[in-house]
Amino acid sequence: DPVLFKQAVASTFNMYKHKFVLYGSKYEFDKLFSEVMGFIPTISNMKEHLPMILAGYFSESIFKKEKQ
């Protein structure tokens, strides 16, 4: 259920929010988090979304900064 999934994400965020830095720029964590939480899937069976969720989980973080 997408609602339960979003509640679990929100609960996890609430538990670890002190570890995140929120910015006003377009592509930082707060923008991405709002996109995820605002997404309304056309398929309500979350098992069908599992490949995309796992791909996002195991991909390299967009927040990783390159050393210069």
N, C-alpha and C positions, 0 to 999 in steps of 0.2 A: 504494500500500500504506500503510495507516494507521500501521504500525509504522515504516516508513521516514520518513514525514512527521513523526512525533513525534521520531524521532532527529535529523532536520534541525532541528526547532524547538529541541530540547535543545542541539544543537551550537551553534546561533546564540546561544542564551541564554548558554551557557558562554563564548562569545567576548566577549559584551558585558555580562556580569553586573555588572561594576564600574560600569556606567552606571545600573543600576536601584536604586531604594530599596525595600526590602522592609519591609512593615508587618504588624502583627498584626490590623488591622481587616478587616472582612468583605469590603469591595468594592475593595480595593487590588490591586496587581499580583500579589502572591503567591497570593491566592485565585483570581484569574482564570486564572493560569498553571496552578494545580493542577487547575482544572476542565477546561482544554484538554487537559492531559496525561493526565488520568484518563478522558476521554471515549472510549467504545468505540462506533464507528459500526456501524450495522446493515448499511450498504452499504460494502464494502471497496474499491470503485473510487473513488479519490480525485478522479478527473476529474468525477464526479457531484457532489462537494462544492465544486467550483471557484467557482460563483456565490456561495455563502455565504462562502467564504474571501476572495474579492475584495471582497465587501461589507464584511466586517470590516476588511480592509486599508485601504480607501479611506474608511471612515466616520470621523467626528470622534472623537478619542480620549476615552474616559471619564476619563482621567487629567488632562485639561486643566482647569486651575483657572481659575475666573472671577476677574477683577480686581474688587476691591471698592473 
